[in-house]
């Protein structure tokens, strides 16, 4: 082969290698950035919306149960405060309102969640009105009417809590959808891992071509490009860790549900016993077995609740809540990857250009 033909072939090979590496860099960047942003957008939604809204719904339910218990305790003790059934009741109702406001702000369930929230707010207004009515009757020594109002309030509270269950389930569904998006699946790693590995292989092939053709042990700019591509892979691999944290968040949410249900059941048992005693007192000298029987399934007299058991469940639920929030926040932490990836890709592309340009200029001059 003549020298001119060899020169022309080498020049075309250099251009082909450079073009392939630049295209490979763009493809790798597209795959890495798509997966990285997809995972972290899902994690942001989980940390900013669904987890806080799920926790706020549970906190609303607990606050309402605690408020109802405080009202029953105040009326049972004959407490007649100017502010209503008691300061603790007022504090818990205020806390429930704050938690509902947080649900409205963080709502991850769209229109379904907004509709349920409106119903809950309307029921809460009616519930507080019934408690206020009971307070008026007790102040006027009309205990039977006061107890009847308490009975209506307890029945409405059950409906209110069921509506909150529905609202919570909508938020949990949103959490599952956000944490289970396609970007968080392990198989999605192929979208960035394969292009990165392919680009690394092309860089190694280009190094071998340079060493074979020009008798140089190493092309430093191409070596730098290889390091930048490795940095892209390392930055994108954090999405796998974030996806794992999202899985842990969903598991923690299930633990929260278990502990909160236990806590709410214990509180309900305590309050059912207290309301049953008031009904007994209001029905004297006649008995009200049918009415009291409606307080528990199948008319079974409620077992005495355990405050210590409810407190234990509350502590366990709080611990699970802390874990869920921590894992959601960790998953949403990007470590600056959204900036690292394009910068690393740009540096790799510049290094590729610098690695080939001197040789291309040399062979262009030889052609002339």
Beta strands, then each sheet from edge to edge (+ up, - down):
end
